[in-house]
């Protein structure tokens, strides 16, 4: 079953369809709650800063840091689905999303 990504900050925008595994993958893109400018979010809502979305899209890779060793980093190439979602985010200036 697909996951729908709703733009909370652009309520008139139709939702973006993603595979169900995106419910877990979005955590790699979200901006941490203690970062400046991140509002308080309800359950099931995420904030992806415009700058982070643009940088990840431009780089074409996701940089992952090991939770056990911050010196170990890996780069994972974005899938076409993730690129399409990031393009949607950037094109519509979406930062605040809810999954449905």
C-alpha positions in Angstrom: 0.0 0.0 0.0 1.5 3.4 -0.9 2.2 6.1 1.7 0.9 9.6 0.9 3.0 12.6 1.8 0.9 15.6 2.6 2.4 19.1 2.6 1.2 20.6 5.9 2.7 24.0 4.9 1.1 23.9 1.4 -2.5 22.5 2.1 -3.7 23.0 -1.4 -1.0 20.8 -2.9 -2.0 17.2 -3.8 -0.2 14.6 -1.8 2.9 12.9 -3.1 2.7 9.1 -3.4 5.6 7.0 -2.1 6.2 3.3 -1.4 5.2 2.1 2.1 8.9 1.7 3.1 9.1 5.5 3.0 7.5 5.6 6.5 11.0 4.5 7.7 13.1 6.2 5.1 11.8 9.7 5.9 13.8 9.7 9.2 17.0 9.9 7.1 15.9 13.3 5.8 14.1 15.0 8.7 15.7 17.9 10.4 16.2 17.4 14.1 13.7 18.9 16.5 16.3 21.0 18.3 17.5 22.8 15.1 16.6 26.5 14.8 13.4 27.1 12.9 11.9 23.7 13.5 8.3 24.0 14.9 6.8 21.6 17.3 5.4 18.7 15.3 2.4 16.4 15.9 2.8 12.6 15.7 3.4 11.5 12.1 4.7 14.9 11.0 8.2 15.7 9.9 10.3 18.8 9.1 12.8 18.7 6.2 14.6 22.0 5.9 14.5 23.5 2.4 18.3 23.8 2.5 18.8 20.1 3.4 16.3 18.9 0.8 18.1 21.0 -1.9 21.6 19.9 -0.9 20.6 16.2 -0.8 19.0 16.5 -4.2 21.9 18.4 -5.7 24.4 15.8 -4.3 22.3 12.8 -5.4 23.4 10.9 -2.3 22.3 10.5 1.3 25.1 10.7 3.9 24.6 8.3 6.8 26.5 8.5 10.0 27.0 5.3 12.1 25.2 5.6 15.4 28.0 3.7 17.0 30.9 5.6 15.5 30.4 9.2 14.2 33.7 8.9 12.3 32.2 6.2 10.1 30.1 7.7 7.3 28.6 6.2 4.2 27.1 7.7 1.1 24.0 6.0 -0.4 22.8 7.0 -3.9 19.3 8.3 -3.9 16.7 6.1 -5.6 14.6 7.6 -8.4 11.6 7.6 -6.0 13.5 9.6 -3.4 14.8 12.0 -6.0 11.3 12.6 -7.3 10.0 13.3 -3.8 12.9 15.7 -3.1 12.2 17.5 -6.4 8.5 17.8 -5.3 9.6 19.2 -1.9 12.0 21.7 -3.5 9.7 22.8 -6.3 6.8 23.5 -4.0 8.9 24.9 -1.1 7.5 22.2 1.2 9.3 21.7 4.6 6.5 20.4 6.9 5.0 17.0 5.9 2.6 14.5 7.3 2.4 10.9 6.3 -0.9 9.3 5.6 
